[in-house]
Amino acid sequence: MSAPSQPTLSEARAELGIEVPVHAIDRELHKLRAQDESRTHASLINLVVYSEKPGALLENSAIVRHLTREHACRAILVEVDPDQPVPGIQAWITAHCHLDHGRRSVCCEQIALHLTGKVTGRFRNTVFAHLDSDLPLVFWWQGELSGIFSERLVSVIDRLIIDSSSWVDPAESFRKIDEASHSNGDLILQDHAWSRTWQFRLGVASIFDDPTAQGAIAEIDRVEIAYHPDHRNSALQLLAWLAVQAGWSDAKRDGGKAAKNFNFVSPAGIAIEAQLREDAAAPPVSMLVLRAGDRSAVISQAAGSAHVERRIEAPGYKASSLSPIDPVSAGDLVAMQLARGGKNSLFSKILPRFRAMLG
């Protein structure tokens, strides 16, 4: 028996809904809403998902279908192929509908756009023209920052979601964001790399609720962090958070941009050595160890484990507890970020220190 054939491009894109002329998107959405009076249209935010990866529309449509179970939005998915010589644009509309307490169907509208060629002006005009007015704009940028990322674009974004772990040169990309956001002082920046450290940061806070550990905070002299090679930014952001929250000042640093060792000085004048270690078989962050003489606090996640373990070890004393792991998929990370909302002020607080560590 022959293997089943892969769907053609036309068959695959049919999953995006009804193909419509770009100028008729709003009219066709209105028709879609009118088809079933039992459906309720819901939208609390505009969610734009931008990618230059081939096939991203289909992947992101599946993610948005999942997201809309908990987060009502108008989703605008954008896939750009800037290498195509001929400028073009195609559009599809659909609605992701879910039952609300088993009664009526609550639907979130989705617009999918595929653009080719030079798209800078067409991109802004097309996307901005189809936002739900007066609703906040959450912009999820996937992959490297390209020429489309500009101050004019950032000026209308309320919340920008990125994954700095996917960048070849994160120092330069954060510089671009800083430069582009000069006209938008209210921009909220959320990084998947930061979200991946949530349970480790929560673990540190939980451990130091223990009276035995509290006494060792001011005496920490060594930090060890193990991380997957693709997620060095998560390890650096975790270390930056420790340094900022504990009031550690920077000491001499060796190794340039690829540094694995960092040195700090505590407010009490104690020299602190921080060592970062790669583990290709591990989750994004697999271990954080804080040592103060013969006492230690360890937060760890084994490969394939569903839990993060927290341990305190001191002469004559041991304690441990478990917590769930952080989300793994990009869609689950976005769902977590949308659920928490807020201004992400802690990330803004540690960002300068993290960027300094990048070199």
C-alpha positions in Angstrom: 0.0 0.0 0.0 1.4 3.4 -0.9 1.9 6.1 1.7 -0.9 8.7 1.9 -0.1 11.7 -0.3 0.6 15.1 1.3 -2.1 17.7 0.9 -1.6 20.1 -1.9 -1.0 23.8 -1.1 -4.6 24.6 -2.1 -6.0 21.8 0.1 -3.8 22.9 3.0 -4.8 26.5 2.8 -8.5 25.6 2.7 -8.0 24.9 6.4 -7.6 28.7 6.8 -11.2 29.2 5.8 -12.7 31.1 2.9 -10.3 32.9 0.5 -11.5 36.4 -0.1 -10.3 39.6 -1.9 -8.4 41.8 0.5 -10.7 44.8 -0.2 -13.7 42.6 0.8 -12.4 41.2 4.2 -14.7 43.3 6.4 -17.8 42.6 4.2 -17.1 38.9 4.2 -16.6 38.8 7.9 -20.0 40.4 8.3 -21.5 37.7 6.2 -19.7 35.0 8.3 -21.2 36.5 11.5 -24.7 36.6 10.0 -24.7 32.9 9.0 -25.7 31.6 12.5 -27.6 33.8 15.0 -26.8 31.4 17.8 -23.1 32.4 17.5 -21.7 35.2 19.6 -18.8 37.2 18.3 -16.2 37.9 21.0 -13.1 39.9 21.0 -11.1 41.5 23.9 -7.8 42.1 22.1 -6.3 42.2 18.6 -3.7 39.5 18.2 -1.3 39.8 15.2 1.0 36.9 14.6 3.9 37.7 12.2 6.2 35.2 10.6 8.5 34.8 7.6 8.7 31.1 8.0 7.1 29.0 5.1 4.0 27.3 6.3 3.5 29.5 9.3 -0.1 30.4 8.5 -1.2 26.8 9.0 0.9 26.3 12.2 -0.3 29.6 13.7 -4.0 28.9 12.8 -3.8 25.7 14.9 -2.2 27.7 17.8 -4.9 30.4 17.6 -7.7 27.9 17.6 -6.3 26.6 21.0 -5.7 30.2 22.3 -9.2 31.3 21.6 -10.6 28.7 24.0 -9.5 31.1 26.9 -8.6 34.4 25.2 -11.2 36.1 23.0 -9.5 38.0 20.2 -9.5 39.0 16.6 -6.5 37.2 15.2 -4.6 38.4 12.2 -2.0 35.9 11.0 0.6 37.2 8.6 3.1 35.1 6.6 5.6 37.1 4.5 7.8 35.7 1.7 10.1 38.7 0.9 12.2 36.7 -1.5 9.4 36.4 -4.1 10.1 38.8 -6.9 6.4 39.6 -7.6 4.4 41.5 -5.0 1.2 39.7 -4.1 -1.3 39.2 -1.3 -3.9 36.5 -0.5 -6.4 36.6 2.3 -8.6 34.0 4.1 -11.2 34.4 6.8 -12.6 32.0 9.4 -13.9 31.8 12.9 -12.8 29.7 15.8 -15.9 28.7 17.7 -16.1 27.1 21.1 -19.1 26.2 23.3 -19.7 28.5 26.3 -20.9 26.3 29.2 -22.4 23.9 26.7 -25.0 26.5 25.5 -24.1 29.0 22.8 -21.1 29.0 20.4 -18.6 31.9 21.1 -16.6 32.7 18.0 -13.3 34.6 17.5 -12.6 35.8 14.0 -9.4 35.1 12.2 -7.9 36.8 9.2 -4.9 35.1 7.4 -2.7 37.1 5.1 0.0 35.8 2.8 2.2 38.5 1.3 5.1 38.2 -1.2 7.7 40.6 -2.4 8.5 44.0 -0.9 5.7 44.4 1.7 6.6 47.2 4.1 3.8 49.7 3.2 1.3 47.1 2.2 1.9 45.2 5.4 1.1 48.1 7.7 -1.9 49.3 5.6 -3.4 45.9 5.4 -3.0 44.8 9.0 -3.9 48.2 10.6 -7.0 48.5 8.4 -8.5 45.2 9.9 -7.8 45.7 13.6 -10.8 45.7 15.9 -10.9 49.4 16.8 -10.3 50.5 20.3 -9.0 47.1 21.4 -5.4 46.6 22.6 -2.9 45.3 20.0 -0.8 42.3 21.0 1.8 41.6 18.4 3.6 38.2 18.4 6.7 38.5 16.3 8.2 35.1 15.4 11.8 34.7 14.4 14.5 37.3 13.6 13.6 40.9 13.4 13.5 42.1 9.7 13.2 45.4 8.0 9.4 45.4 8.6 10.1 45.9 12.3 10.2 49.7 12.6 9.4 52.5 14.9 6.2 53.2 13.0 5.0 49.6 13.6 6.0 49.6 17.3 4.3 52.9 17.9 0.8 51.2 17.7 1.7 48.0 19.6 0.5 47.6 23.2 2.2 44.3 23.9 5.1 42.8 21.9 5.8 39.1 22.3 9.2 37.7 21.1 11.4 34.7 21.6 15.0 36.0 21.9 16.3 32.4 22.0 15.6 32.2 18.3 17.9 35.2 17.5 21.4 34.9 16.1 22.4 38.2 17.7 20.1 39.0 20.6 22.2 42.0 21.7 21.6 43.7 18.3 17.9 42.7 18.2 17.3 44.1 21.7 19.0 47.3 20.5 16.6 47.5 17.6 13.6 47.1 19.9 14.9 49.8 22.2 15.5 52.1 19.3 12.1 51.4 17.7 10.2 51.9 21.0 11.4 55.4 21.7 8.0 56.8 20.5 6.1 54.2 22.6 7.0 54.5 26.3 4.0 52.3 27.2 5.2 49.3 25.2 5.0 46.0 27.2 7.7 43.5 26.1 7.3 39.8 26.8 10.0 37.3 26.0 9.5 33.5 25.8 13.0 33.1 27.2 11.9 34.9 30.3 8.7 33.0 30.6 10.6 29.7 30.5 12.3 30.6 33.8 9.0 31.2 35.8 9.1 28.0 37.9 12.8 28.5 38.7 12.2 32.1 39.9 9.1 30.9 41.8 11.3 28.1 43.3 13.9 30.5 44.5 11.2 32.6 46.2 9.7 29.5 47.8 13.0 28.1 49.0 13.9 31.3 50.8 10.6 31.3 52.7 12.3 28.5 54.7 13.9 30.0 57.8 17.0 27.8 57.3 17.5 29.2 53.8 16.7 32.8 54.8 19.8 33.0 56.9 22.0 32.0 53.9 20.8 34.7 51.4 23.4 37.3 52.4 26.1 34.6 52.4 25.7 33.2 48.8 29.1 32.9 47.2 28.4 30.6 44.2 25.7 30.2 41.6 25.5 27.4 39.0 23.1 27.3 36.1 22.7 24.5 33.6 20.8 25.2 30.4 20.2 23.8 26.9 22.6 25.4 24.3 19.6 26.9 22.4 18.4 28.7 25.6 21.4 30.7 26.9 19.2 33.8 27.1 16.9 32.1 29.6 20.0 31.3 31.8 21.3 34.8 31.5 17.9 36.3 32.3 17.6 34.1 35.4 21.1 35.2 36.5 20.3 38.9 35.8 17.1 38.5 37.9 19.2 37.1 40.8 21.7 39.8 40.6 19.2 42.6 40.4 16.9 41.3 43.2 19.8 40.5 45.5 21.6 43.8 44.9 24.8 42.2 43.5 27.2 44.6 41.7 29.2 43.4 38.7 32.8 42.5 39.2 35.4 41.5 36.6 34.0 39.5 33.7 35.9 37.1 31.4 35.0 35.6 28.0 33.2 38.3 26.1 29.8 37.6 24.5 30.2 33.8 25.0 31.1 34.2 28.7 30.2 31.2 30.9 31.5 32.7 34.1 30.3 35.9 35.8 31.5 37.5 39.0 29.5 39.7 41.4 29.9 41.3 44.8 27.1 41.1 47.3 26.0 44.1 49.4 27.9 42.5 52.3 31.1 42.5 50.2 31.1 38.7 49.5 32.6 37.7 46.1 30.1 35.6 44.1 31.1 33.4 41.3 28.4 32.4 38.8 29.0 29.6 36.3 26.8 28.7 33.4 27.0 25.2 31.9 25.5 23.8 28.7 23.6 20.5 28.7 22.4 19.4 25.3 20.1 16.7 26.8 18.4 19.1 29.2 15.3 21.3 29.1 15.8 25.0 28.4 16.9 25.5 32.1 17.7 22.3 34.0 19.4 23.4 37.2 19.9 26.4 39.4 22.2 26.0 42.4 22.8 28.7 45.0 25.6 27.9 47.5 26.5 29.6 50.8 29.4 27.7 52.3 28.1 24.3 53.3 24.5 25.2 52.6 22.8 25.0 49.2 19.5 25.6 47.5 18.8 23.6 44.3 16.0 24.0 41.8 16.2 21.3 39.0 14.2 19.8 36.2 15.3 16.5 34.7 14.8 15.8 31.0 11.3 14.5 30.4 10.1 15.2 33.9 6.7 16.8 34.6 8.0 18.5 37.7 10.6 21.0 39.0 12.2 19.9 42.2 13.2 22.3 44.9 15.8 21.2 47.6 17.4 22.8 50.6 20.5 21.1 52.0 22.4 22.2 55.1 24.3 20.3 57.9 21.6 18.2 59.6 18.8 19.5 57.5 17.1 18.6 54.2 13.8 19.7 52.7 12.3 19.3 49.2 9.1 20.0 47.2 7.8 19.8 43.7 6.1 22.2 41.3 4.9 21.9 37.7 7.2 22.6 34.8 7.0 25.7 32.7 5.1 25.5 29.4 7.1 24.1 26.5 5.3 25.0 23.3 5.2 28.5 21.9 1.4 28.5 22.0 1.3 27.6 25.6 3.9 30.2 26.4 1.7 32.9 24.7 -1.4 31.6 26.6 0.5 32.0 29.9 1.7 35.5 29.0 -1.8 36.6 28.0 -3.3 35.1 31.1 -1.0 37.0 33.4 -1.3 40.3 31.6 0.2 43.1 33.6 3.0 45.5 32.6 5.8 42.9 32.9 7.6 45.4 35.1 10.0 42.8 36.6 11.3 41.9 33.1 11.8 45.6 32.3 13.7 46.0 35.6 16.2 43.2 34.8 16.5 43.9 31.0 19.4 46.4 31.3 21.4 44.0 33.4 20.6 41.1 31.0 21.6 43.2 27.9 24.9 44.1 29.7 25.6 40.4 30.2 25.0 39.8 26.4 28.0 42.1 25.8 
